[in-house]
Amino acid sequence: MNAGQDDVNMRQFRDFLASYNKLSESCFSDCVHDFSSRKISSLEIGCALNCTEKYLKMTQRIMLRFQEHQQQVTESIASQK
């Protein structure tokens, strides 16, 4: 593997970690409010699962729209040639 590919892989890994940390922080702050017990309540588990699912669906939808936009831009550039 060359240095350029290593840089790309490292950047992708950092982006993944940043996204994971953002998701964890957001869902934790939205779902966990009671620190009187060491156990995770069923409400907290359900909330965290819903939060994660919503975040992943949102991310997937954004990526799909981005790909559609990129395809339109590429087609527009190709038609101008």
C-alpha positions as CSV (number, residue, x, y, z in Angstrom):
1,M,0.0,0.0,0.0
2,N,1.4,3.4,-0.9
3,A,1.5,6.5,1.3
4,G,-1.4,8.2,-0.6
5,Q,-3.6,5.2,0.1
6,D,-2.6,5.2,3.7
7,D,-3.5,8.9,4.0
8,V,-6.9,8.2,2.5
9,N,-7.5,5.2,4.8
10,M,-6.5,7.3,7.8
11,R,-8.8,10.1,6.8
12,Q,-11.7,7.7,6.3
13,F,-11.1,6.1,9.7
14,R,-10.9,9.6,11.4
15,D,-14.2,10.5,9.7
16,F,-15.8,7.3,10.9
17,L,-14.6,7.9,14.4
18,A,-15.9,11.5,14.4
19,S,-19.3,10.3,13.1
20,Y,-19.4,7.6,15.7
21,N,-18.5,10.0,18.5
22,K,-21.1,12.5,17.4
23,L,-23.8,9.7,17.3
24,S,-22.8,8.4,20.7
25,E,-22.8,11.8,22.3
26,S,-26.1,12.9,20.7
27,C,-28.0,9.7,21.6
28,F,-26.5,9.5,25.1
29,S,-27.5,13.1,25.9
30,D,-31.0,12.5,24.4
31,C,-31.7,9.1,26.1
32,V,-29.8,8.9,29.4
33,H,-31.2,11.1,32.2
34,D,-31.2,8.9,35.3
35,F,-27.8,8.1,36.9
36,S,-29.2,6.6,40.1
37,S,-28.7,3.0,38.8
38,R,-25.8,1.3,37.1
39,K,-28.2,-0.7,35.0
40,I,-29.5,0.7,31.7
41,S,-33.3,0.9,31.7
42,S,-35.5,-0.6,29.0
43,L,-36.6,3.0,28.1
44,E,-33.0,4.1,27.7
45,I,-32.2,1.1,25.5
46,G,-35.3,1.7,23.3
47,C,-34.5,5.4,23.0
48,A,-30.8,4.6,22.1
49,L,-31.9,2.1,19.4
50,N,-34.4,4.5,17.9
51,C,-31.9,7.3,18.0
52,T,-29.2,5.2,16.3
53,E,-31.7,3.9,13.7
54,K,-32.9,7.5,12.9
55,Y,-29.3,8.8,12.6
56,L,-28.2,5.9,10.3
57,K,-31.3,6.4,8.1
58,M,-30.7,10.1,7.9
59,T,-27.0,9.6,7.0
60,Q,-28.0,7.1,4.3
61,R,-30.6,9.5,2.9
62,I,-28.1,12.4,2.8
63,M,-25.5,10.2,1.0
64,L,-28.1,9.1,-1.5
65,R,-29.1,12.7,-2.2
66,F,-25.4,13.7,-2.5
67,Q,-24.8,10.9,-5.0
68,E,-27.9,12.0,-7.0
69,H,-26.6,15.6,-7.0
70,Q,-23.1,14.5,-8.1
71,Q,-24.6,12.5,-10.9
72,Q,-26.6,15.5,-12.1
73,V,-23.4,17.7,-12.0
74,T,-21.5,15.0,-13.9
75,E,-24.2,14.7,-16.6
76,S,-24.4,18.5,-16.9
77,I,-20.6,18.8,-17.4
78,A,-20.7,15.9,-19.9
79,S,-23.5,17.5,-21.9
80,Q,-21.6,20.8,-22.2
81,K,-18.7,19.1,-23.9
